[in-house]
Amino acid sequence: MVEQHVCSFCGVQMEPGTGKMYVRKDGTIFYFCTTKCQNNYKLGRVPRRVQWTNAGRKALGKE
């Protein structure tokens, strides 16, 4: 069975073989579905404050 990953920024399920894996020096692993998510993470944005993410929609009461 192939392992599916969840995007560390927006929370979307990713298909196997897609996206990027980013590993910090301390060994923390992040998975990003698109460069949009990766760039928002690098800019230091919090997913709860970005409206199009799953966490942002949950914070606004949309889901």
ZAMARGU-4260 file (C-alpha; in steps of 0.2 Angstrom, whole numbers, plus 5000, padded with zeros to 4 digits):
<rodrens>
0) 5000/5000/5000 | 5007/5017/4995 | 5007/5030/5009 | 4998/5046/5006 | 5004/5062/5014
5) 4995/5078/5019 | 5001/5095/5014 | 5009/5103/5030 | 5002/5120/5025 | 4985/5118/5018
10) 4980/5101/5024 | 4975/5093/5007 | 4978/5075/5004 | 4992/5072/4991 | 4993/5059/4978
15) 5008/5047/4978 | 5023/5054/4968 | 5017/5072/4969 | 5022/5087/4979 | 5038/5091/4988
20) 5046/5085/5004 | 5056/5097/5014 | 5067/5092/5029 | 5074/5104/5042 | 5091/5102/5050
25) 5083/5096/5066 | 5074/5081/5056 | 5057/5089/5055 | 5048/5083/5039 | 5036/5094/5029
30) 5026/5090/5014 | 5020/5103/5002 | 5007/5100/4988 | 5012/5115/4978 | 5025/5129/4977
35) 5011/5141/4983 | 5010/5131/5000 | 5029/5130/5001 | 5031/5149/4998 | 5018/5154/5010
40) 5027/5143/5023 | 5043/5151/5019 | 5036/5168/5022 | 5030/5163/5039 | 5012/5164/5036
45) 5001/5154/5048 | 4988/5142/5040 | 4974/5148/5052 | 4975/5165/5045 | 4975/5161/5027
50) 4957/5159/5021 | 4959/5145/5007 | 4968/5132/5019 | 4958/5119/5028 | 4963/5127/5045
55) 4958/5144/5039 | 4941/5138/5034 | 4939/5130/5050 | 4944/5146/5060 | 4931/5156/5050
60) 4918/5143/5054 | 4915/5138/5035 | 4918/5119/5039
</rodrens>
